């Protein structure tokens, strides 16, 4: 998922995002969900984080992390 596609999630409800991205390991009542969108060599991963207010997505952040496991 590219940055532009992530920005299209802003304003969507949690159930719409579940239909599009799936549940993964996100707790439905939580105000922050995360999805692993890309794995690169040597344990680098790109994580998409969604923030919600009143069950509507208000912001989208991408970050690259190094996970050894």
PQR file of N, CA, C, O and H, with PARSE charges and radii, in Angstrom:
ATOM      1  N   UNK A   1       0.844  -1.165   0.000 -0.4000 1.5000
ATOM      2  CA  UNK A   1       0.000   0.000   0.000 -0.0000 2.0000
ATOM      3  C   UNK A   1       0.895   1.236   0.000  0.5500 1.7000
ATOM      4  O   UNK A   1       1.791   1.355   0.835 -0.5500 1.4000
ATOM      5  N   UNK A   2       0.666   2.113  -0.891 -0.4000 1.5000
ATOM      6  CA  UNK A   2       1.452   3.335  -1.006 -0.0000 2.0000
ATOM      7  C   UNK A   2       0.839   4.451  -0.176  0.5500 1.7000
ATOM      8  O   UNK A   2      -0.291   4.341   0.301 -0.5500 1.4000
ATOM      9  H   UNK A   2      -0.063   2.016  -1.569  0.4000 1.0000
ATOM     10  N   UNK A   3       1.593   5.518  -0.013 -0.4000 1.5000
ATOM     11  CA  UNK A   3       1.175   6.643   0.821 -0.0000 2.0000
ATOM     12  C   UNK A   3      -0.166   7.213   0.361  0.5500 1.7000
ATOM     13  O   UNK A   3      -1.023   7.512   1.194 -0.5500 1.4000
ATOM     14  H   UNK A   3       2.511   5.608  -0.401  0.4000 1.0000
ATOM     15  N   UNK A   4      -0.359   7.366  -0.927 -0.4000 1.5000
ATOM     16  CA  UNK A   4      -1.615   7.918  -1.448 -0.0000 2.0000
ATOM     17  C   UNK A   4      -2.797   7.024  -1.088  0.5500 1.7000
ATOM     18  O   UNK A   4      -3.864   7.520  -0.724 -0.5500 1.4000
ATOM     19  H   UNK A   4       0.337   7.124  -1.604  0.4000 1.0000
ATOM     20  N   UNK A   5      -2.615   5.710  -1.188 -0.4000 1.5000
ATOM     21  CA  UNK A   5      -3.683   4.785  -0.841 -0.0000 2.0000
ATOM     22  C   UNK A   5      -4.006   4.850   0.650  0.5500 1.7000
ATOM     23  O   UNK A   5      -5.165   4.711   1.041 -0.5500 1.4000
ATOM     24  H   UNK A   5      -1.749   5.307  -1.483  0.4000 1.0000
ATOM     25  N   UNK A   6      -2.993   5.059   1.475 -0.4000 1.5000
ATOM     26  CA  UNK A   6      -3.212   5.197   2.912 -0.0000 2.0000
ATOM     27  C   UNK A   6      -4.016   6.443   3.242  0.5500 1.7000
ATOM     28  O   UNK A   6      -4.846   6.425   4.151 -0.5500 1.4000
ATOM     29  H   UNK A   6      -2.052   5.172   1.156  0.4000 1.0000
ATOM     30  N   UNK A   7      -3.775   7.523   2.511 -0.4000 1.5000
ATOM     31  CA  UNK A   7      -4.512   8.762   2.752 -0.0000 2.0000
ATOM     32  C   UNK A   7      -5.991   8.610   2.398  0.5500 1.7000
ATOM     33  O   UNK A   7      -6.828   9.339   2.931 -0.5500 1.4000
ATOM     34  H   UNK A   7      -3.100   7.538   1.773  0.4000 1.0000
ATOM     35  N   UNK A   8      -6.323   7.680   1.511 -0.4000 1.5000
ATOM     36  CA  UNK A   8      -7.722   7.435   1.152 -0.0000 2.0000
ATOM     37  C   UNK A   8      -8.507   6.798   2.292  0.5500 1.7000
ATOM     38  O   UNK A   8      -9.738   6.780   2.259 -0.5500 1.4000
ATOM     39  H   UNK A   8      -5.644   7.088   1.078  0.4000 1.0000
ATOM     40  N   UNK A   9      -7.810   6.274   3.305 -0.4000 1.5000
ATOM     41  CA  UNK A   9      -8.484   5.655   4.444 -0.0000 2.0000
ATOM     42  C   UNK A   9      -9.014   6.692   5.432  0.5500 1.7000
ATOM     43  O   UNK A   9      -9.870   6.375   6.258 -0.5500 1.4000
ATOM     44  H   UNK A   9      -6.810   6.289   3.332  0.4000 1.0000
ATOM     45  N   UNK A  10      -8.525   7.904   5.358 -0.4000 1.5000
ATOM     46  CA  UNK A  10      -8.986   8.960   6.270 -0.0000 2.0000
ATOM     47  C   UNK A  10     -10.458   9.240   5.993  0.5500 1.7000
ATOM     48  O   UNK A  10     -10.860   9.430   4.845 -0.5500 1.4000
ATOM     49  H   UNK A  10      -7.830   8.161   4.687  0.4000 1.0000
ATOM     50  N   UNK A  11     -11.251   9.261   7.050 -0.4000 1.5000
ATOM     51  CA  UNK A  11     -12.685   9.499   6.938 -0.0000 2.0000
ATOM     52  C   UNK A  11     -13.509   8.227   6.828  0.5500 1.7000
ATOM     53  O   UNK A  11     -14.739   8.288   6.835 -0.5500 1.4000
ATOM     54  H   UNK A  11     -10.924   9.106   7.983  0.4000 1.0000
ATOM     55  N   UNK A  12     -12.859   7.084   6.726 -0.4000 1.5000
ATOM     56  CA  UNK A  12     -13.597   5.820   6.649 -0.0000 2.0000
ATOM     57  C   UNK A  12     -13.821   5.251   8.046  0.5500 1.7000
ATOM     58  O   UNK A  12     -13.059   5.523   8.973 -0.5500 1.4000
ATOM     59  H   UNK A  12     -11.861   7.034   6.720  0.4000 1.0000
ATOM     60  N   UNK A  13     -14.870   4.465   8.175 -0.4000 1.5000
ATOM     61  CA  UNK A  13     -15.191   3.856   9.461 -0.0000 2.0000
ATOM     62  C   UNK A  13     -14.334   2.607   9.670  0.5500 1.7000
ATOM     63  O   UNK A  13     -13.700   2.111   8.739 -0.5500 1.4000
ATOM     64  H   UNK A  13     -15.489   4.245   7.421  0.4000 1.0000
ATOM     65  N   UNK A  14     -14.326   2.114  10.895 -0.4000 1.5000
ATOM     66  CA  UNK A  14     -13.557   0.913  11.215 -0.0000 2.0000
ATOM     67  C   UNK A  14     -14.040  -0.287  10.410  0.5500 1.7000
ATOM     68  O   UNK A  14     -13.220  -1.080   9.946 -0.5500 1.4000
ATOM     69  H   UNK A  14     -14.841   2.517  11.652  0.4000 1.0000
ATOM     70  N   UNK A  15     -15.331  -0.437  10.235 -0.4000 1.5000
ATOM     71  CA  UNK A  15     -15.844  -1.591   9.491 -0.0000 2.0000
ATOM     72  C   UNK A  15     -15.460  -1.509   8.010  0.5500 1.7000
ATOM     73  O   UNK A  15     -15.225  -2.546   7.388 -0.5500 1.4000
ATOM     74  H   UNK A  15     -15.997   0.207  10.612  0.4000 1.0000
ATOM     75  N   UNK A  16     -15.390  -0.317   7.433 -0.4000 1.5000
ATOM     76  CA  UNK A  16     -14.944  -0.179   6.046 -0.0000 2.0000
ATOM     77  C   UNK A  16     -13.469  -0.563   5.915  0.5500 1.7000
ATOM     78  O   UNK A  16     -13.073  -1.194   4.935 -0.5500 1.4000
ATOM     79  H   UNK A  16     -15.581   0.525   7.938  0.4000 1.0000
ATOM     80  N   UNK A  17     -12.662  -0.183   6.898 -0.4000 1.5000
ATOM     81  CA  UNK A  17     -11.242  -0.522   6.881 -0.0000 2.0000
ATOM     82  C   UNK A  17     -11.046  -2.022   7.080  0.5500 1.7000
ATOM     83  O   UNK A  17     -10.164  -2.617   6.462 -0.5500 1.4000
ATOM     84  H   UNK A  17     -12.984   0.330   7.694  0.4000 1.0000
ATOM     85  N   UNK A  18     -11.857  -2.634   7.934 -0.4000 1.5000
ATOM     86  CA  UNK A  18     -11.790  -4.087   8.108 -0.0000 2.0000
ATOM     87  C   UNK A  18     -12.084  -4.811   6.799  0.5500 1.7000
ATOM     88  O   UNK A  18     -11.424  -5.799   6.477 -0.5500 1.4000
ATOM     89  H   UNK A  18     -12.573  -2.150   8.437  0.4000 1.0000
ATOM     90  N   UNK A  19     -13.059  -4.333   6.049 -0.4000 1.5000
ATOM     91  CA  UNK A  19     -13.389  -4.946   4.766 -0.0000 2.0000
ATOM     92  C   UNK A  19     -12.238  -4.813   3.780  0.5500 1.7000
ATOM     93  O   UNK A  19     -11.989  -5.717   2.983 -0.5500 1.4000
ATOM     94  H   UNK A  19     -13.595  -3.530   6.310  0.4000 1.0000
ATOM     95  N   UNK A  20     -11.543  -3.696   3.835 -0.4000 1.5000
ATOM     96  CA  UNK A  20     -10.465  -3.440   2.872 -0.0000 2.0000
ATOM     97  C   UNK A  20      -9.137  -4.080   3.268  0.5500 1.7000
ATOM     98  O   UNK A  20      -8.467  -4.667   2.419 -0.5500 1.4000
ATOM     99  H   UNK A  20     -11.746  -2.962   4.483  0.4000 1.0000
ATOM    100  N   UNK A  21      -8.742  -3.979   4.537 -0.4000 1.5000
ATOM    101  CA  UNK A  21      -7.422  -4.431   4.965 -0.0000 2.0000
ATOM    102  C   UNK A  21      -7.431  -5.714   5.791  0.5500 1.7000
ATOM    103  O   UNK A  21      -6.396  -6.369   5.914 -0.5500 1.4000
ATOM    104  H   UNK A  21      -9.286  -3.502   5.227  0.4000 1.0000
ATOM    105  N   UNK A  22      -8.561  -6.080   6.351 -0.4000 1.5000
ATOM    106  CA  UNK A  22      -8.628  -7.271   7.195 -0.0000 2.0000
ATOM    107  C   UNK A  22      -8.410  -6.917   8.657  0.5500 1.7000
ATOM    108  O   UNK A  22      -8.095  -5.773   8.984 -0.5500 1.4000
ATOM    109  H   UNK A  22      -9.402  -5.548   6.252  0.4000 1.0000
ATOM    110  N   UNK A  23      -8.577  -7.896   9.534 -0.4000 1.5000
ATOM    111  CA  UNK A  23      -8.523  -7.643  10.970 -0.0000 2.0000
ATOM    112  C   UNK A  23      -7.108  -7.691  11.526  0.5500 1.7000
ATOM    113  O   UNK A  23      -6.775  -6.915  12.422 -0.5500 1.4000
ATOM    114  H   UNK A  23      -8.833  -8.825   9.269  0.4000 1.0000
ATOM    115  N   UNK A  24      -6.267  -8.586  11.013 -0.4000 1.5000
ATOM    116  CA  UNK A  24      -4.935  -8.854  11.565 -0.0000 2.0000
ATOM    117  C   UNK A  24      -5.041  -9.041  13.075  0.5500 1.7000
ATOM    118  O   UNK A  24      -5.861  -9.839  13.529 -0.5500 1.4000
ATOM    119  H   UNK A  24      -6.538  -9.217  10.285  0.4000 1.0000
ATOM    120  N   UNK A  25      -4.237  -8.331  13.867 -0.4000 1.5000
ATOM    121  CA  UNK A  25      -4.279  -8.482  15.313 -0.0000 2.0000
ATOM    122  C   UNK A  25      -4.744  -7.200  15.984  0.5500 1.7000
ATOM    123  O   UNK A  25      -4.230  -6.832  17.040 -0.5500 1.4000
ATOM    124  H   UNK A  25      -3.570  -7.683  13.498  0.4000 1.0000
ATOM    125  N   UNK A  26      -5.693  -6.528  15.395 -0.4000 1.5000
ATOM    126  CA  UNK A  26      -6.186  -5.269  15.939 -0.0000 2.0000
ATOM    127  C   UNK A  26      -7.422  -5.507  16.802  0.5500 1.7000
ATOM    128  O   UNK A  26      -8.319  -6.267  16.436 -0.5500 1.4000
ATOM    129  H   UNK A  26      -6.111  -6.827  14.537  0.4000 1.0000
ATOM    130  N   UNK A  27      -7.448  -4.847  17.945 -0.4000 1.5000
ATOM    131  CA  UNK A  27      -8.570  -4.913  18.873 -0.0000 2.0000
ATOM    132  C   UNK A  27      -9.584  -3.866  18.431  0.5500 1.7000
ATOM    133  O   UNK A  27      -9.260  -2.679  18.388 -0.5500 1.4000
ATOM    134  H   UNK A  27      -6.719  -4.230  18.242  0.4000 1.0000
ATOM    135  N   UNK A  28     -10.818  -4.286  18.097 -0.4000 1.5000
ATOM    136  CA  UNK A  28     -11.785  -3.398  17.465 -0.0000 2.0000
ATOM    137  C   UNK A  28     -12.040  -2.111  18.250  0.5500 1.7000
ATOM    138  O   UNK A  28     -12.070  -1.047  17.631 -0.5500 1.4000
ATOM    139  H   UNK A  28     -11.081  -5.250  18.132  0.4000 1.0000
ATOM    140  N   UNK A  29     -12.228  -2.139  19.578 -0.4000 1.5000
ATOM    141  CA  UNK A  29     -12.504  -0.881  20.292 -0.0000 2.0000
ATOM    142  C   UNK A  29     -11.305   0.061  20.421  0.5500 1.7000
ATOM    143  O   UNK A  29     -11.478   1.199  20.855 -0.5500 1.4000
ATOM    144  H   UNK A  29     -12.204  -3.003  20.081  0.4000 1.0000
ATOM    145  N   UNK A  30     -10.112  -0.372  20.063 -0.4000 1.5000
ATOM    146  CA  UNK A  30      -8.921   0.457  20.208 -0.0000 2.0000
ATOM    147  C   UNK A  30      -8.967   1.676  19.278  0.5500 1.7000
ATOM    148  O   UNK A  30      -9.571   1.623  18.206 -0.5500 1.4000
ATOM    149  H   UNK A  30      -9.972  -1.297  19.711  0.4000 1.0000
ATOM    150  N   UNK A  31      -8.325   2.771  19.696 -0.4000 1.5000
ATOM    151  CA  UNK A  31      -8.263   3.981  18.883 -0.0000 2.0000
ATOM    152  C   UNK A  31      -7.030   4.027  17.995  0.5500 1.7000
ATOM    153  O   UNK A  31      -6.807   5.017  17.299 -0.5500 1.4000
ATOM    154  H   UNK A  31      -7.835   2.814  20.566  0.4000 1.0000
ATOM    155  N   UNK A  32      -6.222   2.965  18.010 -0.4000 1.5000
ATOM    156  CA  UNK A  32      -5.041   2.895  17.154 -0.0000 2.0000
ATOM    157  C   UNK A  32      -4.891   1.475  16.627  0.5500 1.7000
ATOM    158  O   UNK A  32      -4.844   0.515  17.396 -0.5500 1.4000
ATOM    159  H   UNK A  32      -6.402   2.160  18.575  0.4000 1.0000
ATOM    160  N   UNK A  33      -4.818   1.355  15.307 -0.4000 1.5000
ATOM    161  CA  UNK A  33      -4.608   0.070  14.656 -0.0000 2.0000
ATOM    162  C   UNK A  33      -3.322   0.138  13.860  0.5500 1.7000
ATOM    163  O   UNK A  33      -2.913   1.209  13.412 -0.5500 1.4000
ATOM    164  H   UNK A  33      -4.857   2.135  14.682  0.4000 1.0000
ATOM    165  N   UNK A  34      -2.679  -1.023  13.683 -0.4000 1.5000
ATOM    166  CA  UNK A  34      -1.468  -1.051  12.874 -0.0000 2.0000
ATOM    167  C   UNK A  34      -1.507  -2.256  11.933  0.5500 1.7000
ATOM    168  O   UNK A  34      -2.059  -3.306  12.259 -0.5500 1.4000
ATOM    169  H   UNK A  34      -3.011  -1.893  14.047  0.4000 1.0000
ATOM    170  N   UNK A  35      -0.907  -2.073  10.763 -0.4000 1.5000
ATOM    171  CA  UNK A  35      -0.810  -3.105   9.742 -0.0000 2.0000
ATOM    172  C   UNK A  35       0.604  -3.135   9.200  0.5500 1.7000
ATOM    173  O   UNK A  35       1.211  -2.088   8.976 -0.5500 1.4000
ATOM    174  H   UNK A  35      -0.458  -1.219  10.498  0.4000 1.0000
ATOM    175  N   UNK A  36       1.128  -4.326   8.990 -0.4000 1.5000
ATOM    176  CA  UNK A  36       2.417  -4.463   8.329 -0.0000 2.0000
ATOM    177  C   UNK A  36       2.142  -4.478   6.827  0.5500 1.7000
ATOM    178  O   UNK A  36       1.481  -5.387   6.324 -0.5500 1.4000
ATOM    179  H   UNK A  36       0.635  -5.177   9.172  0.4000 1.0000
ATOM    180  N   UNK A  37       2.648  -3.474   6.112 -0.4000 1.5000
ATOM    181  CA  UNK A  37       2.324  -3.360   4.694 -0.0000 2.0000
ATOM    182  C   UNK A  37       3.462  -3.795   3.776  0.5500 1.7000
ATOM    183  O   UNK A  37       3.234  -4.064   2.597 -0.5500 1.4000
ATOM    184  H   UNK A  37       3.185  -2.736   6.520  0.4000 1.0000
ATOM    185  N   UNK A  38       4.697  -3.867   4.307 -0.4000 1.5000
ATOM    186  CA  UNK A  38       5.812  -4.252   3.455 -0.0000 2.0000
ATOM    187  C   UNK A  38       6.932  -4.852   4.294  0.5500 1.7000
ATOM    188  O   UNK A  38       7.243  -4.368   5.382 -0.5500 1.4000
ATOM    189  H   UNK A  38       4.883  -3.649   5.265  0.4000 1.0000
ATOM    190  N   UNK A  39       7.532  -5.922   3.764 -0.4000 1.5000
ATOM    191  CA  UNK A  39       8.731  -6.505   4.382 -0.0000 2.0000
ATOM    192  C   UNK A  39       9.866  -6.364   3.390  0.5500 1.7000
ATOM    193  O   UNK A  39       9.736  -6.703   2.214 -0.5500 1.4000
ATOM    194  H   UNK A  39       7.280  -6.315   2.881  0.4000 1.0000
ATOM    195  N   UNK A  40      10.974  -5.861   3.886 -0.4000 1.5000
ATOM    196  CA  UNK A  40      12.145  -5.732   3.042 -0.0000 2.0000
ATOM    197  C   UNK A  40      13.259  -6.591   3.608  0.5500 1.7000
ATOM    198  O   UNK A  40      13.092  -7.233   4.645 -0.5500 1.4000
ATOM    199  H   UNK A  40      11.080  -5.586   4.841  0.4000 1.0000
ATOM    200  N   UNK A  41      14.364  -6.603   2.946 -0.4000 1.5000
ATOM    201  CA  UNK A  41      15.487  -7.435   3.337 -0.0000 2.0000
ATOM    202  C   UNK A  41      15.959  -7.081   4.741  0.5500 1.7000
ATOM    203  O   UNK A  41      15.767  -5.958   5.208 -0.5500 1.4000
ATOM    204  H   UNK A  41      14.500  -6.082   2.103  0.4000 1.0000
ATOM    205  N   UNK A  42      16.562  -8.024   5.388 -0.4000 1.5000
ATOM    206  CA  UNK A  42      17.195  -7.854   6.693 -0.0000 2.0000
ATOM    207  C   UNK A  42      16.241  -7.297   7.752  0.5500 1.7000
ATOM    208  O   UNK A  42      16.607  -6.395   8.506 -0.5500 1.4000
ATOM    209  H   UNK A  42      16.719  -8.936   5.008  0.4000 1.0000
ATOM    210  N   UNK A  43      15.045  -7.823   7.808 -0.4000 1.5000
ATOM    211  CA  UNK A  43      14.083  -7.550   8.879 -0.0000 2.0000
ATOM    212  C   UNK A  43      13.501  -6.137   8.884  0.5500 1.7000
ATOM    213  O   UNK A  43      12.876  -5.754   9.874 -0.5500 1.4000
ATOM    214  H   UNK A  43      14.748  -8.556   7.195  0.4000 1.0000
ATOM    215  N   UNK A  44      13.674  -5.354   7.837 -0.4000 1.5000
ATOM    216  CA  UNK A  44      13.039  -4.042   7.780 -0.0000 2.0000
ATOM    217  C   UNK A  44      11.585  -4.209   7.364  0.5500 1.7000
ATOM    218  O   UNK A  44      11.274  -4.932   6.418 -0.5500 1.4000
ATOM    219  H   UNK A  44      14.181  -5.665   7.033  0.4000 1.0000
ATOM    220  N   UNK A  45      10.708  -3.537   8.080 -0.4000 1.5000
ATOM    221  CA  UNK A  45       9.277  -3.625   7.793 -0.0000 2.0000
ATOM    222  C   UNK A  45       8.659  -2.238   7.805  0.5500 1.7000
ATOM    223  O   UNK A  45       9.055  -1.373   8.586 -0.5500 1.4000
ATOM    224  H   UNK A  45      10.961  -2.949   8.849  0.4000 1.0000
ATOM    225  N   UNK A  46       7.687  -2.041   6.934 -0.4000 1.5000
ATOM    226  CA  UNK A  46       6.946  -0.789   6.904 -0.0000 2.0000
ATOM    227  C   UNK A  46       5.613  -1.027   7.588  0.5500 1.7000
ATOM    228  O   UNK A  46       4.869  -1.940   7.230 -0.5500 1.4000
ATOM    229  H   UNK A  46       7.365  -2.744   6.299  0.4000 1.0000
ATOM    230  N   UNK A  47       5.320  -0.193   8.578 -0.4000 1.5000
ATOM    231  CA  UNK A  47       4.109  -0.322   9.390 -0.0000 2.0000
ATOM    232  C   UNK A  47       3.185   0.861   9.099  0.5500 1.7000
ATOM    233  O   UNK A  47       3.611   2.016   9.111 -0.5500 1.4000
ATOM    234  H   UNK A  47       5.925   0.548   8.869  0.4000 1.0000
ATOM    235  N   UNK A  48       1.928   0.557   8.840 -0.4000 1.5000
ATOM    236  CA  UNK A  48       0.890   1.560   8.664 -0.0000 2.0000
ATOM    237  C   UNK A  48       0.131   1.661   9.978  0.5500 1.7000
ATOM    238  O   UNK A  48      -0.371   0.652  10.475 -0.5500 1.4000
ATOM    239  H   UNK A  48       1.582  -0.382   8.830  0.4000 1.0000
ATOM    240  N   UNK A  49       0.035   2.858  10.552 -0.4000 1.5000
ATOM    241  CA  UNK A  49      -0.689   3.070  11.804 -0.0000 2.0000
ATOM    242  C   UNK A  49      -1.873   3.986  11.530  0.5500 1.7000
ATOM    243  O   UNK A  49      -1.719   5.061  10.950 -0.5500 1.4000
ATOM    244  H   UNK A  49       0.442   3.677  10.149  0.4000 1.0000
ATOM    245  N   UNK A  50      -3.048   3.552  11.950 -0.4000 1.5000
ATOM    246  CA  UNK A  50      -4.280   4.323  11.777 -0.0000 2.0000
ATOM    247  C   UNK A  50      -4.756   4.810  13.135  0.5500 1.7000
ATOM    248  O   UNK A  50      -4.774   4.047  14.101 -0.5500 1.4000
ATOM    249  H   UNK A  50      -3.173   2.678  12.421  0.4000 1.0000
ATOM    250  N   UNK A  51      -5.140   6.069  13.211 -0.4000 1.5000
ATOM    251  CA  UNK A  51      -5.675   6.651  14.446 -0.0000 2.0000
ATOM    252  C   UNK A  51      -7.152   6.972  14.227  0.5500 1.7000
ATOM    253  O   UNK A  51      -7.543   7.489  13.181 -0.5500 1.4000
ATOM    254  H   UNK A  51      -5.126   6.689  12.427  0.4000 1.0000
ATOM    255  N   UNK A  52      -7.966   6.652  15.242 -0.4000 1.5000
ATOM    256  CA  UNK A  52      -9.414   6.825  15.136 -0.0000 2.0000
ATOM    257  C   UNK A  52      -9.939   7.757  16.210  0.5500 1.7000
ATOM    258  O   UNK A  52      -9.418   7.811  17.324 -0.5500 1.4000
ATOM    259  H   UNK A  52      -7.649   6.232  16.092  0.4000 1.0000
ATOM    260  N   UNK A  53     -10.985   8.490  15.849 -0.4000 1.5000
ATOM    261  CA  UNK A  53     -11.796   9.248  16.801 -0.0000 2.0000
ATOM    262  C   UNK A  53     -13.246   8.958  16.457  0.5500 1.7000
ATOM    263  O   UNK A  53     -13.670   9.159  15.319 -0.5500 1.4000
ATOM    264  H   UNK A  53     -11.408   8.446  14.944  0.4000 1.0000
ATOM    265  N   UNK A  54     -14.004   8.487  17.432 -0.4000 1.5000
ATOM    266  CA  UNK A  54     -15.411   8.112  17.241 -0.0000 2.0000
ATOM    267  C   UNK A  54     -15.581   7.111  16.102  0.5500 1.7000
ATOM    268  O   UNK A  54     -16.496   7.233  15.289 -0.5500 1.4000
ATOM    269  H   UNK A  54     -13.660   8.324  18.356  0.4000 1.0000
ATOM    270  N   UNK A  55     -14.687   6.115  16.052 -0.4000 1.5000
ATOM    271  CA  UNK A  55     -14.710   5.025  15.070 -0.0000 2.0000
ATOM    272  C   UNK A  55     -14.535   5.493  13.622  0.5500 1.7000
ATOM    273  O   UNK A  55     -14.940   4.787  12.699 -0.5500 1.4000
ATOM    274  H   UNK A  55     -13.944   6.016  16.714  0.4000 1.0000
ATOM    275  N   UNK A  56     -13.943   6.663  13.411 -0.4000 1.5000
ATOM    276  CA  UNK A  56     -13.632   7.168  12.079 -0.0000 2.0000
ATOM    277  C   UNK A  56     -12.143   7.473  12.026  0.5500 1.7000
ATOM    278  O   UNK A  56     -11.601   8.092  12.942 -0.5500 1.4000
ATOM    279  H   UNK A  56     -13.614   7.236  14.162  0.4000 1.0000
ATOM    280  N   UNK A  57     -11.484   7.044  10.966 -0.4000 1.5000
ATOM    281  CA  UNK A  57     -10.041   7.251  10.818 -0.0000 2.0000
ATOM    282  C   UNK A  57      -9.740   8.740  10.635  0.5500 1.7000
ATOM    283  O   UNK A  57     -10.295   9.391   9.750 -0.5500 1.4000
ATOM    284  H   UNK A  57     -11.924   6.541  10.222  0.4000 1.0000
ATOM    285  N   UNK A  58      -8.854   9.268  11.484 -0.4000 1.5000
ATOM    286  CA  UNK A  58      -8.510  10.688  11.418 -0.0000 2.0000
ATOM    287  C   UNK A  58      -7.099  10.943  10.910  0.5500 1.7000
ATOM    288  O   UNK A  58      -6.828  12.017  10.371 -0.5500 1.4000
ATOM    289  H   UNK A  58      -8.403   8.739  12.202  0.4000 1.0000
ATOM    290  N   UNK A  59      -6.186   9.971  11.070 -0.4000 1.5000
ATOM    291  CA  UNK A  59      -4.829  10.165  10.558 -0.0000 2.0000
ATOM    292  C   UNK A  59      -4.187   8.833  10.234  0.5500 1.7000
ATOM    293  O   UNK A  59      -4.549   7.789  10.778 -0.5500 1.4000
ATOM    294  H   UNK A  59      -6.407   9.099  11.508  0.4000 1.0000
ATOM    295  N   UNK A  60      -3.215   8.901   9.322 -0.4000 1.5000
ATOM    296  CA  UNK A  60      -2.499   7.721   8.842 -0.0000 2.0000
ATOM    297  C   UNK A  60      -1.013   8.032   8.903  0.5500 1.7000
ATOM    298  O   UNK A  60      -0.579   9.082   8.430 -0.5500 1.4000
ATOM    299  H   UNK A  60      -2.921   9.749   8.881  0.4000 1.0000
ATOM    300  N   UNK A  61      -0.224   7.123   9.485 -0.4000 1.5000
ATOM    301  CA  UNK A  61       1.222   7.296   9.575 -0.0000 2.0000
ATOM    302  C   UNK A  61       1.912   6.045   9.070  0.5500 1.7000
ATOM    303  O   UNK A  61       1.451   4.928   9.306 -0.5500 1.4000
ATOM    304  H   UNK A  61      -0.576   6.270   9.870  0.4000 1.0000
ATOM    305  N   UNK A  62       3.024   6.244   8.372 -0.4000 1.5000
ATOM    306  CA  UNK A  62       3.888   5.143   7.946 -0.0000 2.0000
ATOM    307  C   UNK A  62       5.200   5.264   8.693  0.5500 1.7000
ATOM    308  O   UNK A  62       5.686   6.370   8.930 -0.5500 1.4000
ATOM    309  H   UNK A  62       3.397   7.151   8.180  0.4000 1.0000
ATOM    310  N   UNK A  63       5.780   4.119   9.067 -0.4000 1.5000
ATOM    311  CA  UNK A  63       7.111   4.133   9.657 -0.0000 2.0000
ATOM    312  C   UNK A  63       7.812   2.832   9.281  0.5500 1.7000
ATOM    313  O   UNK A  63       7.177   1.789   9.120 -0.5500 1.4000
ATOM    314  H   UNK A  63       5.385   3.221   8.875  0.4000 1.0000
ATOM    315  N   UNK A  64       9.111   2.913   9.146 -0.4000 1.5000
ATOM    316  CA  UNK A  64       9.926   1.748   8.866 -0.0000 2.0000
ATOM    317  C   UNK A  64      10.651   1.356  10.124  0.5500 1.7000
ATOM    318  O   UNK A  64      11.297   2.189  10.760 -0.5500 1.4000
ATOM    319  H   UNK A  64       9.626   3.760   9.276  0.4000 1.0000
ATOM    320  N   UNK A  65      10.553   0.097  10.490 -0.4000 1.5000
ATOM    321  CA  UNK A  65      11.148  -0.394  11.723 -0.0000 2.0000
ATOM    322  C   UNK A  65      12.037  -1.598  11.430  0.5500 1.7000
ATOM    323  O   UNK A  65      11.902  -2.246  10.392 -0.5500 1.4000
ATOM    324  H   UNK A  65      10.028  -0.579   9.973  0.4000 1.0000
ATOM    325  N   UNK A  66      12.919  -1.880  12.331 -0.4000 1.5000
ATOM    326  CA  UNK A  66      13.773  -3.058  12.268 -0.0000 2.0000
ATOM    327  C   UNK A  66      13.287  -4.023  13.343  0.5500 1.7000
ATOM    328  O   UNK A  66      13.412  -3.756  14.538 -0.5500 1.4000
ATOM    329  H   UNK A  66      13.028  -1.353  13.174  0.4000 1.0000
ATOM    330  N   UNK A  67      12.732  -5.143  12.901 -0.4000 1.5000
ATOM    331  CA  UNK A  67      12.254  -6.169  13.828 -0.0000 2.0000
ATOM    332  C   UNK A  67      13.078  -7.419  13.627  0.5500 1.7000
ATOM    333  O   UNK A  67      13.145  -7.951  12.519 -0.5500 1.4000
ATOM    334  H   UNK A  67      12.631  -5.360  11.930  0.4000 1.0000
ATOM    335  N   UNK A  68      13.702  -7.892  14.682 -0.4000 1.5000
ATOM    336  CA  UNK A  68      14.543  -9.058  14.574 -0.0000 2.0000
ATOM    337  C   UNK A  68      13.764 -10.353  14.612  0.5500 1.7000
ATOM    338  O   UNK A  68      14.260 -11.381  14.151 -0.5500 1.4000
ATOM    339  H   UNK A  68      13.647  -7.460  15.582  0.4000 1.0000
ATOM    340  N   UNK A  69      12.549 -10.332  15.153 -0.4000 1.5000
ATOM    341  CA  UNK A  69      11.745 -11.548  15.232 -0.0000 2.0000
ATOM    342  C   UNK A  69      10.401 -11.355  14.613  0.5500 1.7000
ATOM    343  O   UNK A  69       9.592 -12.283  14.593 -0.5500 1.4000
ATOM    344  H   UNK A  69      12.146  -9.497  15.528  0.4000 1.0000
TER
END
